[in-house]
Amino acid sequence: MRTCPNCLTPCTAAAKFCAACGALLAQETGAQEHRKVVTVGSVDLVDSVGLGPRLDPESPRAVLLLYFGRSTEVLTRHGGTFEKFIGDAVVAVFGISTLREEQPDMTTSRPTRPSRAGRWAFVPAVLVVALLVGGCGGGGESKSSVPTQEKNASLHDQLPEAIQSAGKVEIGTEALYPPFEAFAKDNKTIVGFDPDLANALGQVLGIDVTMKHTAFDGLLTALDGGRFDLVMAAITDTTERQAKYDFVDYFTTGQAIVVRKGNPEKITTIEDLCGKNVSVLVASTQEKLLGEFNADMCASDKIKVTALPNDRDALLQVRTGRTEASFTQDAVGRYNSRTIGGGNQFEVANSEPVLPVPVGIVFGKGDTELRDAFKAALEDLIANGTYDEILEKNDLSGGANKDAEINGGTS
């Protein structure tokens, strides 16, 4: 048996996907291949057990949970020291400043583990227990301040009987993709454009909405397995996906090339990516597009693609110089460039969004009652102006759709 890194459910050793959440399980081909660097403040942690997708890397709770969760190989790059940051984290979370930390052994390729009386003996056990229980960002109801909507009884009656009876829907998302969705400071509540819109849609339909976080590449598998009723995660509506799923399109976004501040490689166009190292979110449309570029304009000098579990990991590759650029949705790229490190770490290299595509709410093929009810509710929000208000609140007005289209993707 082994534990799913996304939902912590025990899984059989031979399983490729988690039966509970559908997440892809890392294959046991060597521990070094499955470590993932997670940035917290100025410190990079190596997450050797895959907890990173469940956590907001900016949270002090995340750094402590990663550390106590056996991620004990510490890299003190860029002038940060783990001792100072972990002390600050404990102050931020618990209001105490008594934590000390030994210098980790950097001479071995294996993560070092703390002894019973070693580096964490200063932390009362009750604090560790409280942290492990309260600091995990695996899910939770999404609450946001959206204009209150009146229930539309006729639209409520269009919902499938099972949804009417339950009075709620479970929505899958990947809450590491601001401004669409991200964990709030409590590392539990999911906030952003998608939660705001989902809550408003739920009010129109007269049902409760719960958004649950899972790894991006496991979302559609989890939808197939019935863990979620639908998925909202800024997923691009493509003709390939339409073969298995239906989309209600609610936003249009181009693509962004994110580089280090100052753009040292002078990248401005897609063609400039040829021959470069580029990081990207795994299983995303952007990863597919990079493959298409390699088959076309970059055929003679291919892009070296590094696909990673979440967008922050892709940005970390850029920040540390492992890749020259990250390729992501334009709205996400511009948000991250503006907010991470006070806007001093990244910039978007292309002046205008390229290759605009629709993103949509995803439904299982044949789940037409639920799809059509959500489409009608979205049309209601567009007509009464709430949709535009939610876009403006999240600084996404540039991607507004004029109507709610089903399967509008053409690429």
Stockholm file with secondary structure:
# STOCKHOLM 1.0

chainA/1-411         MRTCPNCLTPCTAAAKFCAACGALLAQETGAQEHRKVVTVGSVDLVDSVGLGPRLDPESPRAVLLLYFGRSTEVLTRHGGTFEKFIGDAVVAVFGISTLREEQPDMTTSRPTRPSRAGRWAFVPAVLVVALLVGGCGGGGESKSSVPTQEKNASLHDQLPEAIQSAGKVEIGTEALYPPFEAFAKDNKTIVGFDPDLANALGQVLGIDVTMKHTAFDGLLTALDGGRFDLVMAAITDTTERQAKYDFVDYFTTGQAIVVRKGNPEKITTIEDLCGKNVSVLVASTQEKLLGEFNADMCASDKIKVTALPNDRDALLQVRTGRTEASFTQDAVGRYNSRTIGGGNQFEVANSEPVLPVPVGIVFGKGDTELRDAFKAALEDLIANGTYDEILEKNDLSGGANKDAEINGGTS
#=GR chainA/1-411 SS CEECTTTCCEECTTCSBCTTTCCBCCCCSCGGGGCEEEEETTEEEEETTSCGGGSCTTCHHHHHHHHHTTCCEEECCTTCCHHHHHHHHHHHHHSCCCCCCCCCCCSSSSCCCCCTTSTTTTSCHHHHHHHHHHSCCSCCCCCCCCCCCCCCHHHHHHSCHHHHHHTEEEEEECSEETTTEEECTTSSSEESHHHHHHHHHHHHHTCEEEEEECCGGGHHHHHHTTSCSEEEEEEECCHHHHTTEEEEEEEEEEEEEEEETTCTTCCCSSGGGTTSEEEEETTSHHHHHHHHHHHTTTTTSCCEEEEESSHHHHHHHHHTTSCSEEEEEHHHHHHHHHHGGGGTSEEESSSSCEEEEEEEEEEETTCHHHHHHHHHHHHHHHHHTHHHHHHHHTTCGGGCCSSCEESCCCC
#=GC SS_cons         CEECTTTCCEECTTCSBCTTTCCBCCCCSCGGGGCEEEEETTEEEEETTSCGGGSCTTCHHHHHHHHHTTCCEEECCTTCCHHHHHHHHHHHHHSCCCCCCCCCCCSSSSCCCCCTTSTTTTSCHHHHHHHHHHSCCSCCCCCCCCCCCCCCHHHHHHSCHHHHHHTEEEEEECSEETTTEEECTTSSSEESHHHHHHHHHHHHHTCEEEEEECCGGGHHHHHHTTSCSEEEEEEECCHHHHTTEEEEEEEEEEEEEEEETTCTTCCCSSGGGTTSEEEEETTSHHHHHHHHHHHTTTTTSCCEEEEESSHHHHHHHHHTTSCSEEEEEHHHHHHHHHHGGGGTSEEESSSSCEEEEEEEEEEETTCHHHHHHHHHHHHHHHHHTHHHHHHHHTTCGGGCCSSCEESCCCC
//
